[in-house]
Amino acid sequence: FFFFLTHRTGSNPKIRRNKIWGGQNGGILVYNSGLGCIEDNEIFDNAMAGVWIKTDSNPTLRRNKIHDGRDGGICIFNGGRGLLEENDIFRNAQAGVLISTNSHPVLRKNRIFDGFAAGIEITNHATATLEGNQIFNNRFGGLFLASGVNVTMKDNKIMNNQDAIEKAVSRGQCLYKISSYTSYPMHDFYRCHTCNTTDRNAICVNCIKKCHQGHDVEFIRHDRFFCDCGAGTLSNPCTLAGEPTHDTDTLYDSAPPIESNTLQHN
């Protein structure tokens, strides 16, 4: 069976030994200072994050298997906290754990692996305590920290990740080549004033060196984005990415996913 489960406003449920799958939104949403104990569940094949933790919520997630999601594994936004302990988070299309916007969870003894993007990403003034986690074989890499992010780390094993972002940069490729417009690889990004780019545009380091050589460019920060140059949305064609994919503006600032009508009405 499958369902999209929400709990909110200080609620404190116990959710144990369920299969939560096939949802057209996410699996579990905890928000508005929600608490709760979420243990020994299998959460998979949901269209959005397997678990969302938002707005000062502080649940405990323990020994869950969160996998094969069409988005991220666990997304923590807007002051979310939580204890994530001994979970297996794997084969998700986006980051295994995305931590953003002033959130501060504790991740302890989780295994985050085989993801099609990053293992853990932390951005937008968030932080985290990471203890005894194993992060391995994720396509983009293991742990990514945006500019200004500081974390507390102890006894983590970050190993044998595919490191596709660093490999693309070292080979002189446009990062759009590995991300398309569906993912936001974390690396240095820039803006080109010569090409009249706006605060909704971002350009990867290799396109700055090649496609925008001699232009008036500005380093913005190390963060999540996809490259508008490679996406073909700028006036000058990209010389690195091949055929452009026509797309609209890039939101480089790691904004949380737009909430669906289902979320808004709950």
Buried (B, 14 or more C-beta within 10 A) or exposed (E): EBEBBBBBEEBEBEBEEBBBBBBEBBBBBBBBBBBBBBBEBBBBBBBBBBBBBBBBBBBBBBBBBBBBBBBBBBBBBBBBBBBBBBBBBBBBBBBBBBBBBBBBBBBBBBBBBBBBBBBBBBBBEBBBBBBBBBBBBBBBBBBBBBEEBEBEBEEBEBEEBBBBBBEBBEEEBBBBBBBEBEBBBBBBBBBBEEBEBEEEBBBBBBBBEBBBEEBEBEEBBBBBBBBBBBBBBBEBEBEBBEEBEEBEEBBBBBEBBEBBEBBEEB
